[in-house]
Amino acid sequence: MKLCCGNQLISAERGMTVMECLQALEVDMQGVLAIRQGGRVLELTDVITREGEIHPLTLQDEEGRRIYERSLRFVALQAFRRLMPGQRIRIEYSVGGGVFLHTPGRELTAEDAEAIRAEMQRITEADLPFDKREWSLDDAIAYFREDGQPDKVALLNRRPVPFINLYECGDMWDYFYGAMAPSTGYVRVFGVRHLPGRGIAILTADPENPAQHAAYIDRPKHMRVFQQSEKWCAILGVQNAPDIHRLLEMKKFRAFIRVNEALHDKAIADIAQTIADRGSRLIMIAGPSSSGKTTTTGRLAIHLRVLGMEPVMISLDDYYINRDQLPKEPDGSVDLEALHTIDVPLFREHMQRLMDGETVEIPRYSFHTGNRMEQGVPLTLAPGQPVLVEGIHGLNPALVEGIDEGLIHRIFVSALTCINLDDHNRIRTTDVRLLRRIVRDNQFRSTPPEETLAMWPSVRKGEETWIFPHQERADSMINTALHYELPVLGHYAYALLKAIPPESPHYLTARRMVKMLNYFPDISEDVLDEVPPLSLLREFIGGCTIEKEG
């Protein structure tokens, strides 16, 4: 069986583990957590059964970072089990440098956080193996019922196959949907940050410097939006995937959609009232890809009109510099996510003149030609009239330099998913945004999923560089995640993702998303009719009427 890695080639004997093959290939094992072979991830203790090229996975790889976090989550759960037996633990969203964890019904103190950190350190230094075993589904359900984990029981009752891989560490078994490191010693670099009144952040190793844990990035506004979303979860009675099934079975899914949309509408209305109360005139609206900026901007304009205002909407995209004038990257490509793709001086001049009551000609950009059109659109603002500017760079201070801060209101739009699979297995916000983009690109841009998946790493890199560093500048934040959207997106995306073949370089991502969607119910076409025409979700699945006239 021929195996290669880089320039090395060996004839491996059948039955050799991944670790043995990597050693035979003389691969530097520092930081290696698993391998990718084709569209599969293999753990270091797995047996290699097919020949071909293998790629070691480290913290430099997206999948490597996920493996590290999963393994570290198990260490944290083990520490809680030892120190607070019987305590419910809920692992949720990403926070700056790590992942958020809290204990429903109990407020964690600084002393608790330090005790957890010390226990996690003892567990990692003991280098305990993560022992993977295949269980029958019935036995696994019986174990978690006996162990007092009803969330796991509810999830596994929905599992479409009659077996499951569980991992044992110490005296604890758990399930994580994805590969794990071989043992606790592989995740010795971590941090624990106490978040008073909230919980703790478990900080993973820093991909840029794996010898130290990632620095905690304090984003209080970001955290407050998540707190608001948790309140929405409580109002809606939904925390985990099985709750969605329950609502469908009880024929309450339509009501669930209505209440969720009403909460969204109220959040936008509250921001509109704040803008009106402050007399803000330059409203800068930013957010990452597929966060729903366009629909949010349109709905905000409606609520401002309710308050007697007549907002004008402008897209930053119209200030793009002609494609042939953009600077090239070292590899000859053009970074379309960068700020320098925008004619910043012209935008700044136009906004200042509009605020001063002058008339300007707003440019129009053609994505078809990659150039600005010859004829722009003249615009003059009436006294007090606001302008809504939507674009990914909307919160970058360079855009409004020199303009009176008292006139500016900044809004950050993001889809911050708060629904888990179960208490220990979270659903990443980035995965939901990627699903949105796959559906939208396929529906409206004739872009197949594999092309969207190929572009996604570049999009994510641009967000980390140009968007997220500015999000705390926002005066208002809105979470555009809809608690009912995953089964709706699955209705459109599931077959597309399943059709991606194993030999595709994007099969791994597609398979991960399919596994996630398997835990959500199918919904019928008539239920989709309940999604209102002004819903943010319509921006992705179709049927949005916010820009239609007549």
C-alpha positions in Angstrom: 0.0 0.0 0.0 1.7 3.2 -1.3 1.5 6.3 0.9 3.1 9.7 0.3 3.4 12.8 2.3 5.2 15.7 0.7 8.3 14.3 -1.1 8.3 11.1 1.0 6.9 7.8 -0.2 6.6 4.5 1.6 5.1 1.1 1.1 2.9 0.7 4.2 1.8 -2.6 5.6 -1.8 -3.2 6.1 -2.8 -2.7 9.7 -0.4 0.2 10.3 -1.8 3.1 12.3 -1.7 6.7 11.1 1.0 7.4 13.7 3.2 4.5 12.5 2.8 5.6 8.9 3.8 9.2 9.7 6.8 8.0 11.6 7.8 5.8 8.7 7.4 8.8 6.4 9.8 10.8 8.8 7.1 13.5 9.3 7.9 16.0 12.0 5.2 15.2 14.5 5.4 18.5 16.4 1.8 19.8 16.6 0.3 17.1 14.4 -3.2 16.2 15.6 -4.6 14.0 12.8 -4.3 13.6 9.0 -6.5 14.3 6.0 -6.6 11.7 3.3 -8.8 12.6 0.4 -12.1 13.8 1.9 -11.6 12.0 5.2 -10.0 12.9 8.5 -8.2 10.1 10.2 -7.1 10.1 13.9 -3.5 9.3 14.7 -4.7 6.0 16.3 -6.8 5.0 13.2 -5.6 2.2 10.9 -4.9 3.4 7.3 -6.9 1.2 4.9 -6.3 2.9 1.6 -3.3 4.2 -0.3 -2.7 7.7 -1.5 -1.4 11.1 -0.3 -1.9 12.1 3.3 -1.7 15.6 4.8 -0.9 16.2 8.5 -3.3 18.5 10.3 -2.1 21.1 12.8 -3.3 24.3 14.3 -2.5 25.9 10.9 -5.5 24.0 9.4 -9.2 24.7 10.1 -9.9 21.1 10.8 -6.8 20.9 13.1 -8.1 23.8 15.1 -11.5 22.1 15.5 -9.8 18.9 16.7 -7.8 20.9 19.3 -10.9 22.6 20.5 -13.0 19.4 20.7 -10.3 17.6 22.7 -9.9 20.6 25.0 -13.7 20.7 25.6 -13.5 17.1 26.7 -10.7 18.0 29.2 -12.9 20.9 30.6 -15.9 18.6 30.9 -13.8 16.0 32.8 -12.5 18.7 35.1 -16.1 19.8 35.9 -17.1 16.2 36.4 -14.4 15.8 39.0 -15.0 19.1 40.8 -18.7 19.6 40.4 -20.3 16.2 39.9 -23.8 16.3 38.5 -23.5 20.0 37.4 -25.0 20.7 34.0 -22.4 22.2 31.7 -23.3 24.1 28.5 -20.7 24.9 25.8 -21.8 27.5 23.4 -20.4 30.2 21.1 -16.9 31.4 20.3 -15.5 34.3 22.4 -12.3 36.2 21.7 -9.6 33.5 21.7 -11.7 30.6 22.8 -15.2 29.2 23.5 -17.8 30.2 26.1 -18.9 27.8 28.8 -21.4 28.2 31.6 -23.2 26.3 34.3 -27.0 26.8 34.2 -28.3 27.3 37.7 -24.9 28.1 39.2 -22.8 31.2 38.9 -19.1 30.5 38.5 -16.7 32.4 40.7 -13.1 33.4 40.0 -12.1 30.6 42.5 -14.2 28.1 40.5 -12.4 29.2 37.3 -9.0 28.8 38.9 -9.9 25.3 40.3 -11.1 24.2 36.8 -7.9 25.5 35.2 -5.8 23.6 37.7 -7.7 20.4 37.3 -7.5 20.7 33.5 -3.8 21.1 33.8 -3.6 17.9 35.9 -5.6 16.1 33.3 -3.5 17.2 30.4 -0.3 16.4 32.3 -1.6 12.9 33.0 -1.8 12.4 29.2 -5.0 10.3 29.4 -6.0 8.6 26.2 -9.2 9.5 24.4 -10.4 5.9 23.8 -12.8 5.6 20.9 -15.3 2.8 20.9 -18.3 2.0 18.7 -21.5 1.7 20.7 -25.0 0.6 19.7 -27.3 3.5 19.7 -29.6 1.9 22.3 -26.6 1.3 24.7 -25.4 4.9 24.3 -28.9 6.3 25.0 -29.2 4.1 28.1 -25.8 5.3 29.3 -26.6 9.0 28.9 -30.0 8.5 30.5 -28.4 6.9 33.5 -25.7 9.6 33.6 -28.3 12.4 33.8 -27.8 13.9 30.3 -31.3 14.3 28.8 -30.0 16.6 26.1 -27.8 13.7 24.7 -30.7 11.3 25.0 -33.0 13.6 23.0 -30.3 14.1 20.3 -29.4 10.5 19.9 -33.1 9.5 19.7 -33.0 11.5 16.4 -29.8 9.8 15.1 -30.4 8.2 11.7 -27.9 5.3 12.1 -28.0 2.5 14.7 -24.5 3.0 16.1 -22.2 5.8 17.4 -18.6 6.4 18.3 -18.1 7.4 21.9 -14.9 8.6 23.5 -13.8 7.6 27.0 -11.5 9.7 29.1 -11.0 8.7 32.7 -14.4 7.5 33.9 -16.3 9.6 31.4 -17.8 8.8 28.0 -19.0 11.5 25.7 -19.8 12.1 22.0 -18.3 14.8 19.8 -19.2 15.0 16.1 -15.7 15.0 14.7 -12.2 13.7 15.1 -10.2 13.9 18.4 -6.6 14.1 19.4 -5.1 10.8 20.7 -4.8 11.9 24.3 -5.1 14.9 26.7 -1.4 15.5 26.5 -1.9 16.9 23.0 -3.9 19.9 24.4 -1.6 21.0 27.2 -1.6 24.6 26.0 -4.8 26.4 27.1 -6.2 29.1 29.2 -9.2 29.7 31.4 -10.7 33.2 31.7 -13.4 34.0 34.3 -16.2 36.1 32.9 -18.0 37.6 36.0 -21.7 37.0 35.9 -21.5 34.9 32.7 -19.2 31.9 33.0 -15.7 31.1 31.7 -13.9 31.2 28.4 -11.7 28.2 27.5 -8.9 29.6 25.5 -7.2 27.3 22.9 -3.6 27.3 21.7 -2.7 30.3 19.6 -2.3 29.1 15.9 0.4 31.7 15.4 2.4 30.7 18.5 1.2 27.2 19.6 3.5 27.3 22.7 1.1 29.7 24.3 -2.7 30.0 24.6 -4.6 32.6 22.5 -5.0 36.0 24.2 -8.5 36.7 25.4 -10.1 39.5 23.3 -12.6 41.4 25.4 -15.7 42.2 23.3 -18.4 43.3 25.7 -20.8 44.5 23.1 -20.5 41.2 21.2 -21.2 39.3 24.5 -24.3 41.5 25.2 -25.8 40.5 21.8 -25.3 36.8 22.7 -27.0 37.5 26.1 -29.9 39.0 24.2 -30.1 35.9 22.0 -30.1 33.6 25.0 -33.1 35.5 26.2 -34.7 34.9 22.8 -33.9 31.2 23.2 -35.7 31.2 26.6 -38.7 33.0 25.1 -38.8 30.6 22.2 -38.2 27.5 24.3 -35.4 26.3 22.1 -31.7 25.6 23.0 -30.8 22.4 21.2 -31.6 20.7 17.9 -34.2 18.2 19.4 -36.3 21.2 20.5 -36.9 22.0 16.8 -38.3 18.5 16.3 -40.5 18.9 19.3 -42.0 22.1 18.0 -42.8 20.4 14.6 -44.4 17.4 16.3 -46.5 19.7 18.5 -47.5 21.7 15.4 -46.0 24.8 16.9 -43.3 25.5 14.3 -45.3 28.2 12.5 -45.8 30.0 15.7 -42.1 29.6 16.4 -41.3 31.4 13.1 -43.7 34.2 13.9 -42.4 34.9 17.4 -38.8 34.7 16.1 -39.5 37.2 13.3 -41.3 39.5 15.8 -38.2 39.5 18.1 -36.1 40.4 15.1 -38.4 43.2 14.1 -38.5 44.6 17.6 -34.6 44.6 17.7 -34.5 46.6 14.5 -37.3 49.0 15.7 -35.3 49.7 18.9 -32.2 50.6 16.8 -34.3 52.9 14.6 -35.7 54.6 17.7 -32.2 55.1 19.1 -31.1 56.7 15.7 -34.1 59.0 15.8 -33.5 60.0 19.5 -29.9 60.9 18.8 -30.5 62.7 15.5 -27.9 60.5 13.7 -27.7 61.2 10.0 -24.8 58.9 8.7 -25.7 55.3 9.5 -22.8 53.0 8.8 -23.9 49.3 8.6 -21.3 46.6 8.4 -21.0 42.8 9.0 -19.4 39.7 7.6 -20.4 37.7 4.6 -24.0 36.3 4.6 -24.9 38.1 7.8 -27.9 39.7 6.2 -26.7 43.3 5.9 -28.9 44.1 2.9 -32.2 43.0 4.3 -31.4 44.5 7.7 -30.6 47.9 6.1 -33.9 47.7 4.1 -35.9 46.9 7.3 -34.2 49.6 9.2 -35.2 52.1 6.6 -38.8 51.0 7.0 -38.7 51.5 10.8 -37.1 54.9 10.3 -40.0 55.9 8.0 -42.4 54.8 10.7 -40.7 57.4 12.9 -41.3 60.1 10.2 -37.9 60.0 8.6 -37.0 59.5 4.9 -33.7 57.6 4.8 -31.6 57.2 1.7 -29.7 54.0 1.1 -26.2 53.8 -0.4 -24.1 50.7 -1.0 -20.3 50.9 -0.4 -20.0 48.5 -3.3 -20.7 51.5 -5.7 -17.4 53.1 -4.5 -15.3 50.1 -5.7 -12.3 51.2 -7.7 -12.2 49.9 -11.3 -10.9 46.3 -11.2 -7.9 46.9 -13.5 -6.7 49.6 -11.2 -6.6 47.5 -8.0 -3.2 46.5 -6.6 -2.2 42.9 -7.1 -1.2 40.4 -4.3 2.2 38.7 -4.5 0.5 35.7 -6.3 -1.1 38.0 -8.9 -4.6 37.8 -7.4 -6.7 40.8 -6.2 -7.9 40.9 -2.6 -11.5 42.0 -3.1 -12.1 42.0 0.7 -9.4 44.7 1.4 -10.3 48.3 2.2 -8.1 49.6 -0.6 -10.6 48.3 -3.1 -12.8 51.2 -2.0 -12.3 54.8 -3.2 -12.1 56.0 0.4 -11.2 59.6 -0.3 -14.2 60.0 -2.7 -16.6 58.3 -0.3 -15.4 60.5 2.6 -15.7 63.7 0.5 -19.2 62.7 -0.7 -20.5 62.0 2.9 -19.1 65.3 4.2 -20.7 67.2 1.4 -24.0 65.5 1.9 -23.9 66.3 5.6 -23.3 69.9 4.6 -26.3 70.0 2.4 -24.5 69.9 -1.0 -25.4 67.8 -4.0 -23.1 64.9 -5.0 -23.1 62.3 -7.8 -23.1 58.9 -6.2 -21.2 56.5 -8.4 -22.7 53.2 -9.7 -20.5 50.2 -10.0 -21.0 47.3 -12.5 -19.9 43.9 -11.2 -20.5 42.6 -14.7 -17.8 44.8 -16.2 -15.7 45.4 -13.1 -15.8 49.2 -13.7 -17.7 52.2 -12.5 -20.5 53.4 -14.8 -20.1 56.7 -16.7 -23.3 58.1 -15.2 -23.8 58.3 -11.4 -26.9 59.3 -9.4 -27.2 62.8 -8.1 -28.2 63.1 -4.4 -29.0 65.9 -2.1 -30.2 65.3 1.5 -32.9 67.4 3.1 -32.2 68.9 6.5 -32.0 66.1 9.1 -32.5 63.4 6.4 -30.4 60.2 7.2 -28.3 58.2 4.8 -27.9 54.4 5.4 -24.5 53.1 4.1 -24.2 49.3 3.9 -21.0 47.4 3.2 -18.4 45.1 4.8 -16.1 48.1 5.7 -18.8 50.2 7.2 -17.2 50.4 10.7 -13.7 51.1 9.5 -12.8 54.6 10.9 -10.9 55.6 7.7 -14.3 55.9 5.9 -15.6 58.7 8.2 -12.4 60.4 9.2 -13.1 64.2 9.7 -16.9 63.8 9.8 -18.7 65.0 13.0 -19.0 62.0 15.2 -22.3 63.3 16.6 -23.8 62.6 13.2 -22.6 59.0 12.9 -24.3 55.8 14.2 -22.5 52.5 13.6 -24.3 49.2 13.4 -22.7 45.8 13.3 -24.8 43.0 11.8 -23.8 39.3 12.4 -25.5 35.9 12.6 -24.6 34.6 16.1 -26.0 31.1 16.4 -27.1 30.2 19.8 -28.7 26.8 19.1 -26.5 23.7 19.9 -26.8 20.1 18.8 -26.7 19.3 22.6 -25.2 20.9 25.6 -21.6 19.9 24.7 -21.7 20.2 20.9 -22.1 23.7 19.6 -23.0 24.8 16.1 -20.5 27.4 14.8 -21.8 30.7 13.5 -19.4 30.5 10.6 -20.9 27.2 9.5 -24.4 28.7 9.5 -23.2 31.7 7.5 -21.5 29.3 5.0 -24.8 27.4 4.6 -26.6 30.7 3.9 -24.0 31.6 1.3 -24.2 28.2 -0.4 -28.0 28.4 -0.7 -27.9 32.0 -1.9 -25.1 31.5 -4.4 -26.8 28.4 -5.8 -30.2 30.1 -6.0 -29.3 33.5 -7.4 -25.7 33.4 -8.8 -25.7 30.0 -10.5 -22.6 29.2 -8.3 -22.3 25.5 -7.4 -21.5 24.7 -3.7 -17.9 23.6 -4.5 -17.1 27.1 -5.8 -18.6 28.7 -2.8 -16.6 26.3 -0.5 -13.5 27.1 -2.4 -13.9 30.9 -1.9 -14.8 30.6 1.8 -11.3 30.5 3.3 -10.4 33.7 1.5 -13.7 35.3 2.6 -13.0 34.3 6.2 -9.4 35.6 6.1 -10.7 39.0 4.8 -13.3 39.1 7.7 -10.7 38.5 10.3 -8.5 41.2 8.8 -11.0 43.9 7.8 -14.3 43.4 9.6 -14.1 41.8 13.1 -11.3 44.1 14.5 -13.8 47.0 14.2 -17.0 45.4 15.5 -16.7 46.9 19.0 -16.8 50.4 17.4 -20.5 49.8 16.8 -23.1 51.8 18.6 -25.7 49.1 18.0 -25.4 45.4 17.2 -28.0 43.1 15.9 -28.0 39.3 15.7 -29.6 38.2 12.5 -29.5 34.5 13.4 -33.0 33.0 13.2 -33.5 30.1 15.6 -35.6 28.3 12.9 -33.2 28.8 10.0 -31.2 25.6 10.1 -34.0 23.2 9.0 -35.0 25.8 6.4 -31.5 26.1 5.0 -31.1 22.3 5.2 -34.2 22.0 2.9 -32.3 23.8 0.2 -28.7 22.8 0.9 -28.8 19.2 2.0 -29.0 17.6 -1.4 -26.4 20.0 -2.8 -23.9 19.0 -0.1 -24.6 15.3 -0.4 -23.9 15.5 -4.1 -20.3 16.6 -3.5 -18.1 13.5 -4.2 -15.5 12.0 -1.8 -12.7 12.9 -4.2 -13.6 16.6 -4.0 -11.2 18.8 -1.9 -14.4 20.2 -0.3 -15.9 16.9 0.7 -14.7 17.1 4.3 -16.5 20.4 4.9 -19.6 19.2 3.0 -19.7 16.0 5.0 -19.3 17.9 8.3 -22.3 20.1 7.4 -24.4 17.2 6.3 -23.8 15.4 9.6 -24.9 18.6 11.4 -28.1 18.9 9.3 -28.9 15.3 9.9 -30.0 16.3 13.4 -32.6 18.7 12.1 -36.0 17.8 10.8 -37.2 18.0 7.2 -39.8 20.7 6.7 -42.5 20.8 4.1 -43.0 23.4 1.4 -46.2 24.6 3.1 -44.3 25.4 6.3 -41.8 27.5 4.2 -44.7 29.7 3.2 -44.7 30.9 6.8 -41.4 32.7 6.3 -42.5 36.3 5.7 -41.4 38.1 2.5 -39.5 40.7 4.6 -37.7 38.0 6.6 -33.9 38.2 6.5 -33.9 34.5 5.6 -35.6 35.4 2.3 -32.3 37.1 1.2 -30.9 33.6 0.9 -33.8 31.3 0.1 -35.6 33.7 -2.2 -38.9 35.5 -2.1 -37.7 38.7 -0.5 -39.8 41.7 -1.5 -38.0 44.4 0.3 -36.6 46.0 -2.8 -39.7 45.4 -5.0 -41.9 48.3 -6.0 -45.5 48.5 -7.0 
